[in-house]
Structures are given as C-alpha cells and as structure tokens.
Amino acid sequence: MIKFVFGLFLWCGLYGCNSSCPTISLRMDKQVAPVFIRQEENSVLHIQVDNTTDKELVLNKLVLSAKGTSRIEAVKQIRIYFTGLNPNFSSTVLFGHTQDAREVNTFKGQQALKPGINHFWVSVCLSENALLSDKIHFTCTDATLSDACVVVADSLPVLSSAVGYAVRLRGDDQVNAYRIPGLVCTPKGTLIAVYDVRYNSAVDLQENIDVGVSRSVDGGQTWLPMQIAMDMGEWGGRSHKENGIGDPAILVDPQTGRVWIAGLWLHGNPGKRAWWASKPGITPEETGQFVLAYSDDDGATWSEPINITSQVKKKEWYLCFQGPGMGITTQEGTLVFPAQFKDKNQVPYSTIIYSKDKGKTWNIGTGARSNTTEAQVVELTDGSLMLNMRDDRGGSRAVMITKDFGKTWTEHVSSRSALPEPVCQASLIRIHLKGGKPALAFFNPANTQGRVHSTLKISLDEGVTWPEKYHTLVYEPGSYGYSCLTQIDSTTLGVLYEGAGELYFQRLNIGE
C-alpha cells in the first residue's frame, strides 16, 4: 500500500475564520493495481477525511487533479464513493461522478462526516481507446466543508496506476469463473492464453470445466473472442459435469510453430475433487487422464484430444498430470512440460514429462522432491533443466536441477530460501535482455501469509539470487494467485494472472 499523509493548512472562506471552524486532516493512499480495460470499477485513490470533532460535519466538495495522466481521453468516467467509517471499497454510496474526465475534476455533494476517519474512494472506468502504455494519475487537491472551511494540501504527490486488460471477467459468456492461466507468445507474435472455463462455480475438478483459449495479435491491447480448445463432452455416457478437463499448461515449439496444450481430464466422480477422487489405474474409469491437444495455425483451431496417460503414468500412482502454466522447448528441440504425480502412497512429487520426437511419444522423469506439486521448468545456459516447485511445507519455493531429463535431481542453492510463497502456483521463464544477456523472470504472490503482493522478480545469475532492486510489485490485492509470464519482445514481458475468478493481462517493461 502506497500511503501519503499531507501537511495541511486550513483556509477559511469569504467571511473569515472563527474559533468554531474545525481542523480537518486528509490522507490518501492506494493499492498497487492496474486500471483494467473492460472493468467497470477500478479504484485509483483512497481518501481519508478525519473528523476529529464530536459532531457530524458536512463535506460538499472534492477536487481531483489528473495532472500527469498520459492521455486524459483514456478515462471515460470518474466516480467517487463514500463508505463511511468502513475502510473497504464499496460502490454502494455515490458522492459524485463525471462522464467527462478533465485535468481538474470537481465533485459536489452533501456528505455527512461522522466523528472519526471517513473514507472516500475514487474509481475510474476506461474508454475504448485506452492503451496498455497509458498511465493514470489522480490526487485530491481540495476538500470543502459546508461552513466554507477548506482543506488544502501543502504538497500534491502523484499516485500512478498502470493500465491492464481484463481478458476474462466473471459472467463473460455466462461463465461463473475463470482460473489457472497459461500464456505463450508464438514465433508470429501471437499471444495465446489458456485457462479453466468453470461454468458453474470456481471450484476445481470434478465439475463442468473446459479449457478455454483467448488470442491477441497486437501484443495484448485487444483480445479475440474466447474459443474452447479442450472439451470432453459427454464421453462414456456421462454429462459434461462428469467429464471436466482443466488445469492447462501451454507450450510453443518455435522450430515448428506448433502449440501444445496439456490438460487433466476426470471422468465420473461428480462433486468430488480430482485430487482425492483419482485412484490407481490407467483407464478413465479409474484415474485422472493426461490429455494433449495441438494447433498448427497459431491457436485458431485445435486438434482432437490425445490421451498419453499410458505413456507417462505408472499404474500404481493415484494421479499424474501437468504443471499448470507453461512448458518449454529446449535448444535442442525437446518438448518439456512440468508435471506432478501422487505415488502409490499418495505422496505428491513434482517432475517433468518430455518428448524428443516432437510429441509423437512422451516420457516422464522421477519425482524431484516429495510434497511438491505445481511446478515450472526452464533451461539454464549449460543445458540443464531447473524445476521450480510449489512446496506443501510452505514458506518458500523448492528448486531442483536435472541434467538427464529427470532421471536424477540435485537441489539448487536457492531452494527453500530465495523465493517466499504462501503455497501457491508461480511462473518462471527464461528471458533474453538487450545484447543477448540471459536472465530469469519469476512471478508469484510474494508473501508467506497469503496470496497477496503478486511480484515480478529478475535474476541475472541463473536463479542463484533475486536482488530486491529487481523486484516490481504488480498487483497488491488478495487474489487466487496463479500466473503465467511470457516474453513479447526484447523489452517487454506479458503476464496473465488471477484476480478472484477473473484473468488479467499486463505488459511489463523489463527496463523499468
């Protein structure tokens, strides 16, 4: 939370000051979060007016400055809401609004202020011509009481918000929730996002869930209508709700242009969570299925499902499936997906699956570390693979290295210390900086207590250290916490991350 407490002075109106004129303090803060295209309400400023008297006062004017906003025409509407003594945002009580955003915006009303700290929230809605490169700046410059006493700030700090894109909002296409993001940038520059389409509720498999796809051909500025890439229909005589498929991971092969999606399909077991419903065996009636689909036209169309369960799962295991997030293609052309399995004792392990023949056949590695699940994989400069894992012990990410595609593993020096987490999925990718210098980028809720403070971190030494000077807080509020990074060009990363049942996209400048 960015907070500013101003030195204030009280200016009395036309009829002069008197001893009854109260002294009012005004504070402002904001959470670090973008303003999202397609989202109706975007909080950009929190104003706190402290009524230190023992009686109600009336505030009848607030003035907001948008000076520093890159393009004021990007803002379609500004609203100010009053939440009384409740410090949480709500759009119930409207103090004032404008449909015509300007550099200076005046809002008039008659709002009673009870003794104590009274809360106002500034919310904006962006216009259709808003750009992801825009910056939105707002600060409060004036607050007027009905008795003509005016609160004026000595200094006017600018509170800035980036612009993002709400790729999927709850209710889009009559869907209850969208979860589990994956993201790649193809050799043609197309961004392909995959995710769970959770029709009925936000809960995990088993439910009526398909794997959806959204595509952008302009770097994330706009997104084409949603497609369904993986849908098991009414297989085996059971309903869609008993043939859910989800938790996708996506992989692009730059050598062929083919894009792969991996998904977990669960057959039967209505209302039971896949993690516990899946049993030993190989068939759909027994256990969760490891399923692939591919596209040869930059994600415009997708193949029929390809079931590789018998290739990668041991019969005695309870479950075997992908990442989720994204996979990689190594320099030598091997396709690699992060994966996980529950062994015969129901102990989970992170691992990888890989194909050395462009997806015709698949193999699986051994478990990298017990009690680890959702992982991401990158290739290091020496050709070894780094597996960065969600660790059920909590506290920090586990990191292991393999030089033989998962036959053997060694612990990395950063494991269980360098990357704090609240037990959650995360994103890790290799990026290429200007001049060809290699680096790693990591994104997760960087907090051990909860899924808050989603943060981008950069490492210039193969993940040994993640210096604080290369940390960027991207999304401060609480969320479901999952994310996926991709590199768009030499200066820009893209990240797709979860809100609460919604999916947000943001461009991040590597230099910044």
C-alpha positions in Angstrom: 0.0 0.0 0.0 1.4 3.4 -1.0 0.4 6.0 1.6 0.8 9.7 1.8 0.0 11.9 4.8 -0.1 15.6 3.9 0.9 18.6 5.9 -2.4 20.6 5.7 -3.4 24.1 6.5 -7.0 25.3 7.0 -8.2 28.2 4.8 -11.4 29.9 5.8 -13.8 31.2 3.2 -15.1 34.6 2.2 -16.5 35.5 5.7 -13.2 34.8 7.5 -12.2 32.4 10.2 -13.7 31.8 13.6 -12.9 29.6 16.5 -15.7 27.1 15.6 -14.0 26.2 12.3 -12.8 22.6 12.8 -9.3 21.4 11.9 -9.6 18.5 9.4 -6.8 16.2 8.3 -6.8 14.5 5.0 -4.8 11.4 4.0 -4.5 9.5 0.7 -3.3 6.0 -0.2 -3.7 3.4 -2.9 -3.1 -0.2 -3.5 -0.7 -1.1 -6.3 -3.0 -2.5 -9.0 -3.6 -1.6 -12.7 -6.7 0.1 -14.1 -8.2 -2.6 -16.3 -9.8 -2.1 -19.7 -13.2 -3.8 -19.7 -13.6 -3.5 -15.9 -16.3 -1.1 -14.8 -14.9 -0.1 -11.4 -11.1 0.5 -10.8 -10.0 2.0 -7.5 -7.2 4.5 -8.1 -7.3 6.6 -4.9 -8.4 6.2 -1.3 -9.2 9.4 0.5 -9.5 9.5 4.3 -11.0 12.6 6.0 -10.5 12.6 9.7 -13.3 14.4 11.6 -11.7 15.0 15.0 -14.8 16.7 16.4 -17.6 15.1 18.4 -20.3 16.1 15.9 -21.2 15.5 12.3 -19.7 17.8 9.7 -20.8 18.1 6.1 -18.3 17.8 3.1 -19.7 19.3 0.0 -16.8 19.4 -2.5 -13.8 17.3 -3.5 -11.4 18.3 -6.3 -9.3 15.8 -8.1 -6.3 16.5 -10.3 -5.4 14.1 -13.1 -2.3 16.1 -13.9 0.4 13.6 -15.2 -2.1 11.2 -16.7 -0.6 10.3 -20.1 -3.9 10.8 -22.0 -6.9 12.1 -20.2 -9.1 10.8 -23.0 -8.3 7.3 -21.9 -10.6 7.9 -18.9 -14.3 7.5 -19.7 -15.8 8.1 -16.3 -14.7 9.0 -12.7 -16.8 8.2 -9.7 -16.3 9.0 -6.0 -17.8 6.6 -3.5 -18.3 7.2 0.2 -18.0 4.2 2.6 -18.4 6.0 5.9 -16.2 4.6 8.7 -15.7 1.4 6.7 -12.2 1.4 5.2 -13.1 -1.1 2.4 -14.1 -0.2 -1.1 -17.8 -0.3 -2.0 -19.8 1.2 -4.8 -23.0 1.5 -2.8 -23.0 5.2 -1.9 -22.1 7.6 -4.7 -20.7 11.0 -3.7 -20.3 12.3 -7.3 -19.3 11.3 -10.8 -18.3 12.8 -14.1 -18.6 11.5 -17.7 -16.1 14.0 -19.0 -12.7 13.5 -17.4 -10.5 16.5 -17.3 -7.2 17.5 -15.8 -9.1 19.1 -12.9 -12.4 17.5 -11.8 -14.8 19.0 -9.2 -17.3 16.9 -7.4 -20.1 18.4 -5.3 -22.4 16.7 -2.8 -23.7 16.9 0.7 -22.0 14.1 2.6 -22.3 13.9 6.4 -19.0 13.0 8.1 -19.3 11.2 11.4 -16.7 11.7 14.1 -13.7 9.5 13.2 -12.0 8.7 9.9 -14.4 8.9 6.9 -13.5 7.1 3.7 -13.9 8.1 0.1 -12.8 6.0 -3.0 -12.0 7.3 -6.4 -12.9 4.8 -9.1 -12.4 5.1 -12.9 -13.7 3.3 -16.0 -11.5 3.4 -19.1 -12.6 4.4 -22.6 -12.4 2.1 -25.6 -9.3 4.0 -26.8 -7.3 3.4 -23.6 -3.8 1.9 -24.3 -1.8 -0.5 -22.2 1.0 2.0 -22.3 -1.1 4.7 -20.6 -0.6 5.8 -17.0 -3.4 7.0 -14.9 -2.6 9.6 -12.2 -5.0 11.1 -9.6 -4.7 13.1 -6.4 -7.0 15.1 -4.3 -6.2 18.8 -4.2 -9.1 20.3 -2.3 -11.9 19.3 0.1 -14.5 21.9 1.2 -16.8 21.9 4.2 -20.3 23.4 4.1 -19.3 26.2 6.5 -16.7 27.4 4.0 -13.6 25.9 5.7 -11.4 24.5 3.0 -8.7 21.9 3.5 -5.7 22.4 1.1 -2.7 20.2 0.8 0.8 21.7 1.0 2.2 19.1 -1.4 0.5 17.2 -4.1 2.1 13.8 -4.8 1.0 11.9 -7.9 -0.5 8.5 -7.3 0.1 6.4 -10.5 -1.7 3.3 -11.9 -0.7 1.2 -14.9 -3.3 0.0 -17.4 -4.0 -3.7 -17.9 -6.6 -5.7 -19.8 -9.4 -7.8 -18.2 -9.1 -10.8 -20.5 -11.9 -12.7 -18.7 -14.4 -11.3 -16.2 -16.9 -13.3 -14.2 -20.1 -13.6 -16.2 -18.3 -13.3 -19.6 -20.1 -15.9 -21.9 -22.3 -16.8 -18.9 -19.3 -18.4 -17.1 -19.1 -18.3 -13.3 -15.3 -18.1 -13.0 -12.1 -18.3 -15.0 -8.9 -19.8 -13.4 -5.5 -21.4 -14.0 -3.8 -19.1 -16.6 -1.2 -20.2 -19.1 0.4 -17.9 -21.7 2.8 -18.1 -24.6 4.0 -15.8 -27.4 4.3 -17.6 -30.7 7.0 -17.0 -33.4 4.5 -14.9 -35.2 4.0 -12.7 -32.2 0.5 -14.0 -31.3 -0.3 -14.2 -27.6 -2.2 -17.3 -26.7 -3.8 -17.5 -23.3 -5.3 -20.8 -21.9 -7.4 -21.2 -18.7 -10.1 -23.1 -17.0 -13.6 -22.2 -18.1 -15.5 -23.0 -14.9 -19.1 -22.8 -15.9 -21.0 -23.3 -12.6 -18.6 -22.2 -9.8 -15.0 -21.5 -9.0 -14.3 -25.0 -7.6 -11.7 -27.4 -9.0 -12.4 -30.6 -11.0 -14.6 -32.6 -10.9 -17.1 -30.0 -12.3 -18.3 -28.7 -15.7 -14.9 -27.3 -16.8 -13.4 -26.9 -20.3 -10.1 -25.5 -21.4 -10.6 -22.1 -23.0 -8.3 -20.0 -25.3 -8.0 -16.3 -25.8 -5.7 -14.9 -28.5 -4.2 -11.4 -29.1 -2.5 -10.4 -32.3 -1.5 -6.9 -31.1 0.6 -7.6 -28.1 -2.3 -7.8 -25.7 -4.0 -4.5 -26.5 -7.1 -6.4 -27.7 -8.2 -10.0 -27.4 -10.3 -12.1 -29.8 -13.5 -13.9 -28.7 -12.9 -17.0 -26.5 -12.6 -20.4 -28.0 -12.9 -23.8 -26.4 -9.8 -25.9 -27.1 -10.4 -28.9 -24.9 -13.9 -30.3 -24.2 -14.5 -34.0 -23.4 -18.3 -33.6 -24.0 -20.5 -36.4 -22.7 -17.9 -39.1 -23.1 -18.8 -42.6 -21.8 -22.5 -41.7 -21.5 -21.9 -39.2 -18.7 -22.7 -35.5 -18.6 -20.3 -32.5 -19.2 -20.2 -32.1 -15.4 -18.8 -35.6 -15.2 -16.2 -35.1 -17.9 -14.4 -31.9 -16.8 -10.9 -31.1 -18.2 -8.7 -28.3 -16.9 -5.5 -27.1 -15.1 -4.0 -26.4 -18.5 -0.3 -25.9 -19.4 0.7 -24.5 -22.8 3.9 -24.9 -24.8 5.1 -23.4 -28.1 7.6 -25.1 -30.3 9.5 -22.3 -32.1 11.1 -24.8 -34.5 7.7 -26.0 -36.0 5.3 -23.3 -34.8 3.1 -26.0 -33.2 1.4 -25.0 -29.9 0.6 -27.7 -27.4 -1.9 -27.7 -24.5 -1.8 -30.3 -21.7 -4.9 -30.8 -19.6 -6.2 -33.1 -16.8 -9.4 -34.9 -17.7 -11.5 -36.5 -14.9 -14.3 -39.0 -15.9 -17.1 -39.6 -13.4 -16.9 -38.8 -9.7 -19.4 -35.9 -9.7 -18.9 -33.4 -7.0 -15.6 -35.0 -5.8 -12.3 -33.1 -6.1 -9.9 -34.7 -8.6 -7.0 -34.7 -6.2 -8.8 -37.2 -4.0 -11.2 -38.9 -6.5 -8.5 -40.2 -8.8 -7.3 -43.7 -8.0 -4.6 -46.2 -9.2 -5.0 -47.5 -12.7 -4.8 -46.3 -16.3 -8.3 -46.1 -17.7 -10.6 -43.1 -17.4 -12.9 -45.0 -15.1 -10.1 -45.5 -12.6 -7.9 -42.4 -12.7 -7.4 -38.9 -14.0 -6.2 -38.7 -17.6 -3.2 -36.8 -19.0 -4.5 -35.3 -22.3 -2.9 -33.1 -25.0 -4.1 -31.1 -27.9 -2.2 -29.1 -30.5 -2.6 -26.2 -33.0 -0.7 -25.6 -36.2 -2.3 -22.3 -37.1 -1.3 -20.1 -34.2 -4.1 -21.2 -32.0 -7.0 -20.6 -34.4 -8.0 -24.3 -34.4 -7.1 -27.2 -32.2 -6.7 -31.0 -32.7 -8.9 -33.7 -31.1 -7.7 -34.7 -27.6 -4.7 -37.1 -27.5 -4.6 -39.3 -24.4 -1.0 -40.0 -23.2 -1.9 -41.4 -19.8 -0.5 -44.9 -20.5 2.8 -43.4 -21.7 3.6 -41.3 -18.6 1.6 -42.7 -15.6 2.5 -45.7 -13.5 -0.4 -47.9 -12.8 0.1 -47.8 -9.0 0.1 -44.0 -8.9 -3.1 -42.2 -7.8 -2.8 -39.3 -10.3 -0.5 -37.9 -12.9 -1.0 -34.6 -14.7 0.7 -31.3 -15.9 2.1 -28.1 -14.4 -0.1 -26.0 -14.9 1.2 -22.8 -16.5 3.6 -23.3 -19.5 6.1 -25.7 -20.8 9.3 -25.1 -22.9 11.2 -26.3 -25.9 14.9 -26.8 -25.2 17.6 -25.5 -27.5 18.0 -29.0 -29.0 14.2 -29.2 -29.7 12.9 -31.4 -26.8 9.4 -30.6 -25.7 9.1 -30.3 -21.9 6.1 -29.9 -19.7 6.2 -29.5 -15.9 4.2 -32.3 -14.3 3.2 -33.8 -11.0 2.1 -37.2 -9.6 0.8 -38.9 -6.5 2.7 -42.1 -5.9 1.3 -45.4 -4.5 1.4 -43.9 -1.0 -0.4 -40.7 -2.2 2.7 -38.6 -1.7 2.9 -35.9 -4.3 6.0 -35.1 -6.4 6.8 -32.5 -9.0 8.6 -33.8 -12.1 8.6 -33.3 -15.9 7.3 -35.0 -19.0 9.2 -34.7 -22.3 9.2 -35.7 -25.9 12.3 -36.0 -28.1 10.3 -36.7 -31.3 8.1 -33.6 -31.5 5.2 -35.0 -29.5 4.9 -38.5 -31.0 5.9 -40.2 -27.8 6.3 -38.9 -24.2 8.4 -39.9 -21.2 8.3 -38.9 -17.5 11.0 -38.2 -15.0 11.3 -39.3 -11.4 10.0 -37.3 -8.5 12.2 -34.3 -7.8 11.1 -33.7 -4.2 8.3 -35.1 -2.0 5.3 -33.0 -1.1 5.7 -30.7 -4.1 3.1 -30.2 -6.8 2.6 -27.3 -9.3 5.9 -26.5 -10.9 7.5 -24.5 -13.8 10.6 -25.5 -15.8 13.3 -23.5 -17.5 16.5 -24.5 -19.4 19.7 -23.0 -18.0 22.7 -21.9 -20.1 24.5 -25.1 -19.5 21.6 -27.2 -20.9 20.4 -28.4 -17.5 16.7 -28.0 -16.5 15.6 -26.1 -13.4 12.3 -27.2 -11.8 10.8 -24.5 -9.6 8.1 -26.1 -7.4 5.2 -25.4 -5.1 6.2 -26.9 -1.8 3.4 -28.0 0.6 5.7 -27.3 3.5 5.1 -23.6 2.9 7.5 -20.7 3.3 9.4 -20.8 0.1 9.7 -22.4 -3.3 11.7 -25.6 -3.8 14.1 -25.7 -6.7 15.8 -28.8 -8.2 18.2 -29.3 -11.2 18.4 -32.2 -13.6 20.9 -32.9 -16.4 19.2 -36.1 -17.6 15.6 -35.1 -18.1 14.5 -36.1 -14.6 16.3 -39.4 -14.1 18.2 -37.7 -11.3 17.9 -34.5 -9.4 20.1 -32.2 -7.3 19.0 -29.4 -5.0 19.7 -25.9 -6.2 21.3 -23.4 -3.9 18.2 -21.2 -3.9 15.8 -23.9 -2.9 13.6 -23.2 0.1 15.1 -19.8 0.8 15.1 -17.3 -2.1 11.5 -17.1 -3.2 8.9 -16.8 -0.5 5.4 -18.1 -1.2 2.1 -18.8 0.6 1.8 -22.4 -1.0 0.6 -21.4 -4.5 1.4 -21.8 -8.2 4.0 -19.5 -9.7 5.6 -18.6 -13.0 9.2 -18.9 -14.1 10.6 -18.2 -17.6 13.9 -17.6 -19.3 14.1 -14.1 -20.8 16.6 -12.5 -23.2 17.7 -9.0 -22.5 19.1 -6.5 -25.0 22.5 -7.6 -26.1 21.6 -11.2 -25.6 22.3 -11.4 -21.9 20.3 -14.3 -20.4 18.1 -13.8 -17.3 15.3 -15.5 -15.4 11.9 -13.9 -14.6 9.7 -15.1 -11.7 6.2 -14.1 -10.7 4.2 -15.1 -7.6 2.3 -13.8 -4.5 5.5 -12.9 -2.6 4.1 -13.3 0.8 4.2 -16.4 3.2 0.9 -15.5 4.9 -1.5 -15.2 2.0 -1.9 -14.8 -1.8 -1.2 -11.0 -1.9 1.6 -8.8 -3.3 2.0 -10.5 -6.7 5.5 -9.5 -7.7 7.8 -9.8 -10.6 11.5 -10.6 -9.8 14.5 -10.9 -12.1 17.7 -12.9 -11.6 20.8 -12.3 -13.6 22.8 -15.3 -12.2 20.7 -18.3 -13.2 18.4 -18.1 -10.2 21.1 -18.1 -7.5 20.0 -14.7 -6.3 16.9 -12.4 -6.8 18.1 -8.9 -5.8 15.4 -6.6 -4.3 16.4 -3.9 -6.8 14.9 -6.1 -9.5 11.6 -6.7 -7.7 8.4 -5.0 -9.0 5.1 -5.2 -7.1 2.5 -5.6 -9.8 -0.8 -6.5 -8.1 -1.1 -5.9 -4.4 -4.7 -7.0 -3.5 -5.6 -10.5 -2.5 -6.3 -12.9 -5.3 -6.4 -16.6 -6.3 -2.7 -16.1 -7.0 -1.9 -18.2 -10.2 0.0 -16.6 -13.0 2.0 -17.1 -16.2 4.7 -15.0 -17.8 5.9 -14.8 -21.4 8.4 -12.6 -23.3 6.8 -10.5 -26.0 9.9 -8.7 -27.3 13.4 -7.7 -26.1 12.0 -5.0 -23.8 8.6 -6.4 -22.8 7.1 -9.2 -20.7 3.5 -10.2 -20.6 1.8 -11.7 -17.6 -1.6 -13.3 -17.2 -2.7 -13.5 -13.6 -5.7 -14.3 -11.5 -8.0 -12.0 -9.6 -10.8 -13.7 -7.9 -12.3 -15.9 -10.7 -11.1 -13.4 -13.3 -8.0 -13.2 -15.5 -5.9 -10.0 -16.0 -3.2 -9.3 -18.6 -0.5 -6.7 -18.2 2.6 -5.6 -20.2 5.7 -5.1 -18.1 8.7 -3.1 -19.3 11.9 -5.0 -18.5 13.9 -1.8 -18.2 11.6 -0.3 -15.7 
